[in-house]
Amino acid sequence: MDRAVVDFTRRLVQTPSPSKREGELAALVVAEMKRLGYDEAYVDAAGNAVGRIRGREEGPGWLLLTHLDHVDVGDEANWPHPPFSGHVDDAGRLWGRGAVDIKGPLAATVHGAAAARVEGPPPRDVWVASVVQEELGGAGAARLVPELKNRVAAAVIAEPSNLQVIYGHRGVARVRLVFEGSPHHAALSRSADNPNFALARFLQRLAVARRHRDPVLGASSITPTILHADTTSANRTPGRVTLILDWRTTGESPEEMEAFLAELGRGLEVRFEVPPLWEHGELENTPGVRTDPDHPLVRQLERVRREVLGPGPAPGLWAFATDGRYTHAAGIPTVGFGPGDPTLAHTEHEFIEVEQLRAGARFYAGLVQEAPTRA
């Protein structure tokens, strides 16, 4: 399995699959599942690659979930190796866009699940799925999860985690604020009419405001990102300044978010747009994943990780959002585990260590030889 999973990862990296153009990669994944003897392997109506290994017992089984798409490569001149080369260097690092996010973990789930059946079917069904448009908010997972909801007892989100068991991550929202003013000649310097001053006061308040805190997920973060003014003239003040906030939520409702912004904007000419939950697009709002660190499923994954791979980091949290929000919202116990350094995702120095890739495949093989632990 070790060499095969590396070779498959290289082929995946060598197949570009930007969001909304994942078809070639989905076909490659399904072909590999069929070659490995999966009982079912198909591309569904949404374009997701889905495979099933039948278990010997009745009852819901495992879902190992990854995605097919990757972000843009950026400036290819900044890459140490061509982004779609799948180059393996002398240090045992496999390079390329998607190597760590998420084609290495994808290959590890496909080959790990197949290896688990060498001595016979696993106890329960194993579903291995790689979905479309994760990088755009999760359209593929939104279609897949309702179809599998009653067939799986536990979901493992195979995003990179440096082989650490993950029990949650914060939600993500993008909120728009519009500061209004009265355009005038800059020489008049009417600060009360210049929305930049209101923006500055808002940001000062935001910098010291107390964030919502969850006992498991920790504190929310609110980060100003995109700023736009409705003028291109250096000697004309804007009539409107628009700010986008990246809000990593820890359980706030849209109503609580609106109340928080209203307090920060008190006395200022500002209006804000907080999208409802499950909104996607320029503005979005999706919840996170919050599995109790003492949940039996977390303990099961941690035990298997120790048995298969030896000592390692204690279970923890991801800083970023995943498609686990869909399985979690559907009531499916959800945890995370994957090979690869997550800090390399979306960078121009993206690689996965071959040893981690192999270790991830061994972990998934060991995990699905057990039935999922239910609370």
DOKOLZA-839958 format. One record per residue (C-alpha): residue number from 1; y, x, z. Coordinates in steps of 0.001 Angstrom, whole numbers. Layout:
// residues N
REC     k        c2        c1        c3
REC   NUM         Y         X         Z
...
//
This chain:
// residues 375
REC     k        c2        c1        c3
REC     1         0         0         0
REC     2      2443      2800       863
REC     3      2880      4148     -2669
REC     4      2715       698     -4259
REC     5      5545      -697     -2136
REC     6      7763      2260     -3042
REC     7      7006      1903     -6747
REC     8      7728     -1822     -6583
REC     9     11024     -1214     -4804
REC    10     12049      1212     -7539
REC    11     11315     -1409    -10211
REC    12     13330     -3982     -8283
REC    13     16322     -1648     -7981
REC    14     16073      -821    -11682
REC    15     16430     -4548    -12470
REC    16     20055     -5662    -11977
REC    17     20348     -9065    -10308
REC    18     23951     -9987     -9498
REC    19     24538    -13426     -8040
REC    20     23843    -16237    -10535
REC    21     21928    -13799    -12782
REC    22     18747    -13356    -10766
REC    23     16268    -14769    -13303
REC    24     14752    -11498    -14518
REC    25     14205    -10274    -10991
REC    26     12663    -13578     -9875
REC    27     10143    -13306    -12708
REC    28      9334     -9723    -11694
REC    29      8739    -10764     -8072
REC    30      6483    -13665     -9048
REC    31      4488    -11431    -11408
REC    32      3915     -8968     -8564
REC    33      2791    -11749     -6235
REC    34       272    -12914     -8829
REC    35      -967     -9357     -9356
REC    36     -1485     -9016     -5609
REC    37     -3549    -12202     -5463
REC    38     -1196    -14702     -3863
REC    39     -2666    -18215     -3887
REC    40       587    -19592     -5299
REC    41      3524    -17821     -6928
REC    42      6297    -19563     -8813
REC    43     10006    -19797     -9550
REC    44     11314    -23088     -8183
REC    45     13973    -25362     -9648
REC    46     16756    -23433     -7906
REC    47     15567    -20092     -9310
REC    48     14013    -18859     -6049
REC    49     10879    -16692     -6177
REC    50      8283    -18263     -3875
REC    51      4774    -17151     -2965
REC    52      2109    -18535      -667
REC    53      -967    -16993       920
REC    54     -3178    -19727      2341
REC    55     -4290    -19410      5931
REC    56     -7719    -20261      7286
REC    57     -6353    -22759      9833
REC    58     -4389    -25971      9484
REC    59      -835    -26050     10719
REC    60      2565    -24553      9883
REC    61      2766    -20834      9270
REC    62      5197    -18010      8577
REC    63      8210    -17784      6279
REC    64      9306    -14262      5322
REC    65     12711    -14759      3731
REC    66     14818    -12409      1621
REC    67     17129    -12881     -1361
REC    68     17316    -11757     -4982
REC    69     21006    -11115     -5561
REC    70     23207     -8117     -4845
REC    71     26928     -7394     -4851
REC    72     28845     -5494     -7539
REC    73     28210     -1757     -7822
REC    74     31892      -797     -7563
REC    75     32943      2466     -9220
REC    76     29770      4072    -10565
REC    77     31470      7475    -10461
REC    78     31357      7318     -6661
REC    79     27566      6974     -6538
REC    80     25547     10138     -5766
REC    81     22869      8749     -8117
REC    82     23177      6007    -10769
REC    83     23177      2620     -9003
REC    84     20209      1225    -10927
REC    85     18148      4426    -11077
REC    86     15866      3847     -8086
REC    87     16042      7620     -7614
REC    88     14002      9062     -4732
REC    89     15521     12323     -3487
REC    90     13900     15261     -1713
REC    91     14870     13777      1670
REC    92     12793     10669       985
REC    93     15688      8315       293
REC    94     15439      5686     -2441
REC    95     18902      5136     -3942
REC    96     20522      2226     -5719
REC    97     22397     -1023     -5486
REC    98     20246     -3393     -3488
REC    99     17957      -667     -2155
REC   100     18677     -1709      1408
REC   101     20269     -5122       754
REC   102     17752     -6344       -51
REC   103     15168     -5097     -2517
REC   104     13489     -2671      -137
REC   105     12892     -5373      2499
REC   106     11890     -7789      -294
REC   107      9206     -5389     -1525
REC   108      8010     -4833      2041
REC   109      7503     -8571      2612
REC   110      5663     -9065      -696
REC   111      3300     -6126      -165
REC   112      2987     -6498      3595
REC   113      1881    -10123      3367
REC   114      -634     -9239       637
REC   115     -2068     -6377      2692
REC   116     -2705     -8734      5614
REC   117     -5404    -10555      3678
REC   118     -7538     -7514      2830
REC   119    -10118     -8555      5430
REC   120     -9745    -12271      4780
REC   121     -7128    -15022      4934
REC   122     -4540    -14849      7738
REC   123     -4686    -17485     10497
REC   124     -1873    -19592      9015
REC   125      -144    -19930      5678
REC   126      2297    -17182      4831
REC   127      5255    -18136      2656
REC   128      7173    -15239      1113
REC   129     10416    -16278      -548
REC   130     13345    -14512     -2137
REC   131     16238    -16817     -2897
REC   132     19267    -16897     -5165
REC   133     22960    -16656     -4320
REC   134     22702    -15424      -742
REC   135     25751    -13269     -1347
REC   136     27699    -16406     -2358
REC   137     26819    -18465       715
REC   138     23166    -19392       342
REC   139     22653    -22005     -2374
REC   140     19042    -20911     -2855
REC   141     18160    -21157       830
REC   142     19900    -24526      1080
REC   143     17484    -25838     -1565
REC   144     14345    -24089      -301
REC   145     14452    -24703      3441
REC   146     14193    -28521      3328
REC   147     11112    -28189      1088
REC   148      9337    -25841      3503
REC   149     10666    -27208      6790
REC   150      7430    -28914      7823
REC   151      5202    -26130      6505
REC   152      6508    -23220      8568
REC   153      6559    -22660     12309
REC   154      8725    -19544     12271
REC   155     11120    -17794      9908
REC   156     11574    -14028      9762
REC   157     14772    -13070      7967
REC   158     13954     -9723      6397
REC   159     17458     -8295      6144
REC   160     17831     -4608      7035
REC   161     17853     -3954     10781
REC   162     16633      -357     11140
REC   163     13281     -1829     12229
REC   164     14916     -3643     15140
REC   165     13952     -7187     16106
REC   166     17015     -9439     15759
REC   167     17536    -12704     17636
REC   168     20843    -13907     16207
REC   169     24141    -13459     14475
REC   170     27534    -15135     14467
REC   171     28613    -17787     12003
REC   172     31215    -17175      9336
REC   173     34296    -19199      8442
REC   174     37233    -18492      6186
REC   175     40384    -20349      7130
REC   176     43689    -20631      5251
REC   177     47117    -20588      6927
REC   178     50326    -21338      5008
REC   179     53664    -20273      6487
REC   180     56643    -22138      5007
REC   181     60202    -20897      4588
REC   182     63309    -21271      2442
REC   183     63637    -18705      -356
REC   184     66952    -16847      -500
REC   185     68536    -13576     -1567
REC   186     67161    -10781       577
REC   187     70688     -9478      1217
REC   188     71392    -12590      3327
REC   189     68531    -11672      5684
REC   190     68047    -15149      7167
REC   191     65059    -14387      9372
REC   192     64639    -18001     10480
REC   193     64052    -18976      6826
REC   194     61729    -16059      6002
REC   195     58075    -17011      6573
REC   196     57145    -13355      7022
REC   197     58682    -13443     10494
REC   198     56658    -16505     11456
REC   199     53570    -14747     10134
REC   200     54400    -11712     12269
REC   201     54780    -13809     15408
REC   202     51482    -15565     14693
REC   203     49660    -12263     14242
REC   204     51115    -10919     17491
REC   205     49749    -13966     19316
REC   206     46405    -13691     17561
REC   207     46038    -10044     18570
REC   208     46037    -10909     22285
REC   209     44463    -14387     22206
REC   210     41224    -14886     24107
REC   211     38317    -15495     21747
REC   212     35483    -17953     22236
REC   213     32483    -16259     23867
REC   214     28814    -17192     23846
REC   215     26424    -15719     26444
REC   216     23986    -14651     23688
REC   217     26166    -13988     20633
REC   218     29114    -12493     22479
REC   219     32724    -12985     21423
REC   220     34049    -14387     18174
REC   221     36204    -12188     15974
REC   222     39145    -13310     13853
REC   223     40332    -10851     11222
REC   224     43289    -11296      8839
REC   225     42158    -10366      5327
REC   226     43957    -11710      2230
REC   227     47749    -12101      2241
REC   228     49762    -13637      -575
REC   229     53479    -14342     -1000
REC   230     54925    -16616     -3694
REC   231     57379    -14036     -4962
REC   232     57156    -10842     -6990
REC   233     60844     -9959     -6618
REC   234     61731     -7360     -4008
REC   235     65168     -8918     -3456
REC   236     63980    -12534     -2987
REC   237     62330    -13788       177
REC   238     59205    -15912      -192
REC   239     59132    -19633       282
REC   240     55482    -19547      1237
REC   241     53152    -16913      2643
REC   242     49411    -17588      2672
REC   243     46960    -15829      4969
REC   244     43160    -15945      4973
REC   245     41343    -15346      8261
REC   246     37742    -14167      8405
REC   247     36434    -15902     11529
REC   248     33040    -14860     12906
REC   249     32198    -17850     15059
REC   250     30027    -18148     18159
REC   251     29681    -21908     18393
REC   252     33214    -23255     17929
REC   253     33430    -26657     16295
REC   254     35980    -27213     13511
REC   255     37979    -29300     15967
REC   256     38035    -26458     18497
REC   257     39100    -24042     15768
REC   258     41964    -26339     14782
REC   259     43108    -26637     18405
REC   260     43057    -22843     18770
REC   261     45201    -22365     15649
REC   262     47591    -25126     16680
REC   263     48251    -23351     19963
REC   264     48861    -20015     18243
REC   265     51150    -21688     15708
REC   266     53195    -23600     18272
REC   267     56881    -23590     17245
REC   268     56171    -22042     13854
REC   269     56382    -23564     10376
REC   270     52707    -23221      9589
REC   271     49881    -25443      8432
REC   272     46224    -24517      8394
REC   273     43009    -25546      6702
REC   274     39755    -25335      8656
REC   275     36819    -26339      6444
REC   276     34091    -28600      7830
REC   277     30700    -27142      8681
REC   278     28562    -26200      5672
REC   279     31565    -25978      3374
REC   280     31267    -23247       714
REC   281     33758    -21813     -1710
REC   282     37050    -19978     -1208
REC   283     37080    -21526      2249
REC   284     33781    -21812      4074
REC   285     32313    -22580      7455
REC   286     28656    -22021      8288
REC   287     27164    -21610     11765
REC   288     25215    -18637     13010
REC   289     21742    -18088     14423
REC   290     21204    -18192     18164
REC   291     17628    -17685     19345
REC   292     17181    -17020     23048
REC   293     16337    -13325     23582
REC   294     13427    -14467     25792
REC   295     12052    -16890     23193
REC   296      8276    -16432     22715
REC   297      8849    -15640     19031
REC   298     11201    -12768     19890
REC   299      8640    -11439     22354
REC   300      5881    -11754     19746
REC   301      7794     -9747     17143
REC   302      8735     -7109     19682
REC   303      5111     -6752     20801
REC   304      3881     -6450     17208
REC   305      6601     -3917     16438
REC   306      5476     -1753     19384
REC   307      1800     -2074     18460
REC   308      2331     -1241     14783
REC   309      5264      1162     14872
REC   310      5513      2425     18450
REC   311      8630      2613     20654
REC   312     11933      1532     19177
REC   313     15258      -142     19878
REC   314     15432     -3231     22072
REC   315     16015     -6557     20289
REC   316     19626     -7196     19354
REC   317     22112     -8950     17063
REC   318     23275     -8581     13468
REC   319     27001     -8180     12828
REC   320     26756    -10030      9492
REC   321     25591    -13499      8456
REC   322     22269    -14280      6751
REC   323     20322    -17171      5254
REC   324     18799    -17550      8688
REC   325     21587    -20061      9342
REC   326     19693    -22524      7119
REC   327     16317    -22112      8809
REC   328     17921    -22182     12261
REC   329     19912    -25325     11475
REC   330     16692    -26974     10242
REC   331     15114    -26434     13662
REC   332     12815    -23601     12561
REC   333     12639    -20804     15163
REC   334     14363    -17895     13447
REC   335     14358    -14169     14070
REC   336     15126    -11100     11995
REC   337     13485     -7784     11181
REC   338     13763     -5439      8240
REC   339     13612     -1819      7134
REC   340     16800       -10      6208
REC   341     20182       821      7700
REC   342     22400     -2292      7488
REC   343     25607      -209      7556
REC   344     24737      1049      4048
REC   345     24768     -2457      2549
REC   346     27490     -3090       -53
REC   347     28507       585       -60
REC   348     28415      3153     -2858
REC   349     26007      5260      -792
REC   350     23243      2671      -578
REC   351     19715      3921       -27
REC   352     16619      3086      1980
REC   353     14454      5665      3664
REC   354     10974      5575      2163
REC   355      9374      5935      5600
REC   356     11251      2887      6882
REC   357     10224       947      3782
REC   358      6568      1732      4405
REC   359      6905       972      8104
REC   360      8433     -2417      7331
REC   361      5504     -3338      5089
REC   362      3044     -2339      7835
REC   363      4937     -4451     10347
REC   364      4848     -7601      8171
REC   365      1140     -7022      7517
REC   366       462     -6848     11241
REC   367      2684     -9787     12096
REC   368      1143    -12377      9797
REC   369     -2358    -11548     10993
REC   370     -1338    -13646     14001
REC   371      -282    -17286     14108
REC   372      3402    -17827     14939
REC   373      4118    -18280     18639
REC   374      5669    -21643     19396
REC   375      7947    -22316     22368
//
